[in-house]
């Protein structure tokens, strides 16, 4: 009897010890730059890798025996939007749905999905006056949902071909819609009426040739990432072209397959590159300051990183598309 008891309990103890050791390893902080006393980027969360936990001994033991049980399953995330401080919306393009993730004290508590009845190939998301706007690259429409996840209506926008990323321009109270196929960005009002079109406008050399991402700098300037020219372009608050930087190469400071862009609250420009598997950081003039990450599946590594997004708390969300997750880094503002 005693022998059988020990034969049963010893494997369980080993499981617990192994699990605890693994958990301690996972809690090791990951920062960039790693060799600085005060790094300016710290990995704080990986959305898509949250697992079930239990406060009870028996429940926790059962989870250790069964192995980690993931709370979220994403096919290919493409964009995020934040509502308040505790709700995260994630666009899952391949699943054709939107995930609503609610957090409490940093812990994921509820997961809901919606939109699959209306969405074909969602790509972008923005929240404007408590209405969720979702771009659908297949139907060419912008679908609107309430915060209660109820479908409201769909906007058919003139001259819009393949809507991608969405960005709210609070300065002009307009929604910016990236249209990669038509090489343009449309500024529309809440009803979908076009108020401005940002395109090449007959210039000798194409400025926009496949725009993918954009953001608004602290001074109101529009910052656009163009996929085919591999450049970052600047536009004034009135959407007049003022210049840019970049170009194709395989060395730091250039771009090979740029996919996402975000501007920090202190004016630095972050650009993801799917070929490099990293994020490059530039000053407002286009000078390379730092880059972090590499191709891989580990923490702080990326497989074809896509869209980037900053929230109001200076958290940088990196869409790690083909790792089916979103890595979240807290950014220590540098002062511009």
NUSEKOL-707658 format. One line per field, with one value per residue (C-alpha): x, y, z. Coordinates in steps of 0.2 Angstrom, whole numbers, plus 5000, padded with zeros to 4 digits. Layout:
x	[X, ...];
y	[Y, ...];
z	[Z, ...];
***
This chain:
x	[5000, 5014, 5024, 5010, 5006, 5024, 5023, 5008, 5014, 5032, 5027, 5015, 5028, 5040, 5026, 5024, 5042, 5045, 5030, 5036, 5054, 5046, 5035, 5050, 5060, 5045, 5044, 5062, 5060, 5064, 5070, 5077, 5091, 5096, 5113, 5106, 5102, 5086, 5080, 5066, 5056, 5050, 5039, 5024, 5012, 5009, 4991, 4987, 4998, 4987, 4983, 4970, 4974, 4966, 4967, 4964, 4977, 4967, 4962, 4980, 4986, 4974, 4980, 4998, 4993, 4983, 4996, 4993, 4975, 4976, 4962, 4963, 4965, 4970, 4972, 4981, 4979, 4981, 4976, 4971, 4961, 4960, 4944, 4947, 4961, 4954, 4947, 4956, 4949, 4959, 4955, 4958, 4959, 4960, 4946, 4935, 4930, 4934, 4940, 4935, 4946, 4943, 4956, 4955, 4971, 4981, 4973, 4962, 4945, 4933, 4935, 4921, 4920, 4909, 4907, 4909, 4891, 4896, 4915, 4924, 4942, 4943, 4960, 4958, 4949, 4946, 4934, 4926, 4913, 4910, 4907, 4918, 4924, 4930, 4938, 4934, 4946, 4936, 4919, 4927, 4916, 4918, 4907, 4901, 4897, 4891, 4902, 4888, 4894, 4878, 4880, 4874, 4877, 4890, 4898, 4901, 4914, 4916, 4932, 4937, 4944, 4953, 4952, 4965, 4972, 4960, 4966, 4956, 4963, 4956, 4963, 4952, 4939, 4941, 4943, 4958, 4957, 4972, 4968, 4983, 4976, 4972, 4988, 4978, 4972, 4954, 4949, 4930, 4917, 4907, 4894, 4908, 4908, 4925, 4932, 4950, 4960, 4979, 4987, 5001, 4991, 5001, 5018, 5032, 5038, 5025, 5025, 5012, 5014, 5005, 5003, 5000, 5001, 5000, 4999, 4998, 5014, 5012, 5013, 4999, 5009, 5003, 5016, 5013, 5022, 5023, 5026, 5032, 5043, 5049, 5048, 5041, 5032, 5026, 5011, 5006, 4990, 4981, 4988, 5001, 5016, 5032, 5045, 5051, 5065, 5069, 5072, 5075, 5091, 5096, 5105, 5098, 5090, 5083, 5068, 5065, 5047, 5040, 5023, 5018, 5021, 5017, 5023, 5026, 5020, 5037, 5038, 5049, 5044, 5043, 5043, 5041, 5049, 5043, 5059, 5071, 5059, 5062, 5056, 5067, 5065, 5069, 5069, 5057, 5070, 5072, 5089, 5090, 5091, 5089, 5081, 5075, 5069, 5073, 5065, 5059, 5046, 5053, 5048, 5054, 5056, 5044, 5038, 5033, 5028, 5014, 5004, 5010, 4999, 5003, 4989, 4987, 4998, 5013, 5011, 5017, 5007, 5016, 5006, 5016, 5006, 5013, 5016, 4997, 5000, 5002, 5017, 5015, 5030, 5029, 5039, 5048, 5045, 5062, 5056, 5057];
y	[5000, 5012, 5008, 5010, 5027, 5033, 5027, 5038, 5054, 5055, 5058, 5072, 5080, 5080, 5088, 5102, 5105, 5105, 5117, 5129, 5129, 5133, 5146, 5155, 5154, 5162, 5176, 5182, 5200, 5203, 5221, 5230, 5236, 5221, 5229, 5245, 5249, 5258, 5249, 5258, 5243, 5229, 5214, 5214, 5202, 5190, 5190, 5173, 5163, 5166, 5149, 5143, 5145, 5139, 5145, 5128, 5115, 5101, 5112, 5118, 5100, 5095, 5108, 5103, 5085, 5090, 5103, 5121, 5125, 5141, 5153, 5161, 5154, 5165, 5160, 5176, 5192, 5208, 5223, 5228, 5242, 5247, 5253, 5261, 5252, 5234, 5229, 5224, 5220, 5209, 5207, 5189, 5189, 5171, 5167, 5181, 5187, 5200, 5195, 5205, 5202, 5209, 5210, 5213, 5218, 5212, 5195, 5189, 5186, 5185, 5181, 5184, 5183, 5192, 5198, 5181, 5183, 5199, 5199, 5190, 5196, 5209, 5218, 5235, 5241, 5258, 5264, 5281, 5288, 5271, 5263, 5249, 5251, 5236, 5236, 5221, 5219, 5207, 5216, 5233, 5240, 5247, 5238, 5246, 5238, 5244, 5241, 5228, 5219, 5222, 5225, 5242, 5245, 5244, 5259, 5258, 5272, 5280, 5275, 5263, 5246, 5236, 5244, 5239, 5248, 5261, 5276, 5289, 5307, 5316, 5333, 5333, 5321, 5310, 5291, 5287, 5272, 5264, 5257, 5248, 5242, 5259, 5267, 5279, 5284, 5291, 5302, 5300, 5306, 5295, 5292, 5286, 5302, 5306, 5322, 5320, 5309, 5306, 5299, 5303, 5317, 5317, 5318, 5312, 5299, 5289, 5293, 5280, 5264, 5251, 5260, 5248, 5258, 5275, 5285, 5303, 5311, 5322, 5337, 5331, 5326, 5310, 5297, 5283, 5267, 5262, 5244, 5244, 5259, 5253, 5271, 5281, 5297, 5312, 5323, 5339, 5341, 5347, 5331, 5339, 5329, 5335, 5322, 5305, 5292, 5274, 5263, 5245, 5236, 5222, 5233, 5241, 5258, 5252, 5241, 5224, 5219, 5233, 5229, 5240, 5257, 5267, 5283, 5285, 5299, 5307, 5306, 5291, 5280, 5261, 5251, 5232, 5222, 5204, 5200, 5205, 5199, 5215, 5232, 5247, 5264, 5280, 5298, 5311, 5314, 5296, 5292, 5274, 5274, 5256, 5239, 5224, 5206, 5193, 5179, 5165, 5159, 5164, 5179, 5195, 5185, 5187, 5178, 5191, 5205, 5215, 5230, 5240, 5250, 5262, 5264, 5279, 5271, 5269, 5251, 5245, 5230, 5220, 5209, 5193, 5186, 5169, 5165, 5168, 5181, 5199, 5204, 5219, 5230, 5245, 5259, 5272, 5288, 5296, 5314, 5316];
z	[5000, 5005, 4990, 4978, 4987, 4984, 4966, 4963, 4972, 4966, 4948, 4954, 4964, 4949, 4938, 4951, 4952, 4934, 4931, 4945, 4937, 4920, 4927, 4936, 4919, 4910, 4923, 4919, 4913, 4895, 4891, 4876, 4877, 4888, 4894, 4900, 4918, 4912, 4897, 4887, 4882, 4893, 4888, 4899, 4891, 4876, 4871, 4864, 4876, 4892, 4900, 4913, 4931, 4947, 4965, 4972, 4975, 4966, 4952, 4950, 4950, 4937, 4926, 4928, 4924, 4908, 4903, 4899, 4893, 4882, 4884, 4867, 4849, 4835, 4817, 4811, 4820, 4810, 4821, 4838, 4847, 4865, 4874, 4891, 4900, 4901, 4885, 4870, 4853, 4841, 4822, 4817, 4798, 4794, 4807, 4800, 4817, 4831, 4848, 4863, 4878, 4895, 4908, 4927, 4936, 4921, 4921, 4906, 4913, 4898, 4879, 4867, 4848, 4836, 4818, 4809, 4802, 4793, 4790, 4776, 4777, 4791, 4792, 4802, 4817, 4825, 4839, 4836, 4847, 4855, 4838, 4832, 4814, 4805, 4787, 4776, 4762, 4753, 4752, 4751, 4765, 4783, 4795, 4811, 4828, 4845, 4860, 4865, 4849, 4839, 4820, 4816, 4797, 4783, 4774, 4756, 4752, 4735, 4726, 4740, 4733, 4747, 4764, 4776, 4792, 4800, 4810, 4819, 4816, 4831, 4825, 4810, 4817, 4802, 4800, 4789, 4778, 4770, 4753, 4747, 4731, 4725, 4732, 4742, 4759, 4761, 4775, 4778, 4791, 4802, 4788, 4776, 4765, 4758, 4765, 4757, 4747, 4749, 4734, 4721, 4713, 4697, 4704, 4693, 4705, 4714, 4733, 4738, 4729, 4741, 4758, 4772, 4788, 4796, 4812, 4818, 4826, 4841, 4830, 4820, 4805, 4796, 4795, 4781, 4778, 4760, 4756, 4738, 4739, 4756, 4763, 4777, 4770, 4780, 4776, 4785, 4795, 4779, 4770, 4759, 4756, 4765, 4762, 4769, 4771, 4769, 4754, 4750, 4757, 4769, 4782, 4797, 4793, 4777, 4774, 4765, 4769, 4780, 4787, 4802, 4809, 4825, 4832, 4851, 4861, 4861, 4842, 4838, 4823, 4825, 4810, 4809, 4795, 4791, 4782, 4796, 4810, 4820, 4825, 4820, 4829, 4820, 4826, 4817, 4804, 4799, 4808, 4815, 4834, 4838, 4833, 4843, 4840, 4827, 4817, 4829, 4841, 4858, 4869, 4860, 4844, 4829, 4813, 4800, 4813, 4806, 4813, 4827, 4839, 4854, 4868, 4879, 4893, 4881, 4878, 4861, 4853, 4840, 4829, 4829, 4814, 4811, 4829, 4831, 4846, 4850, 4861, 4872, 4877, 4889, 4882, 4893, 4885, 4881, 4879, 4860];
***
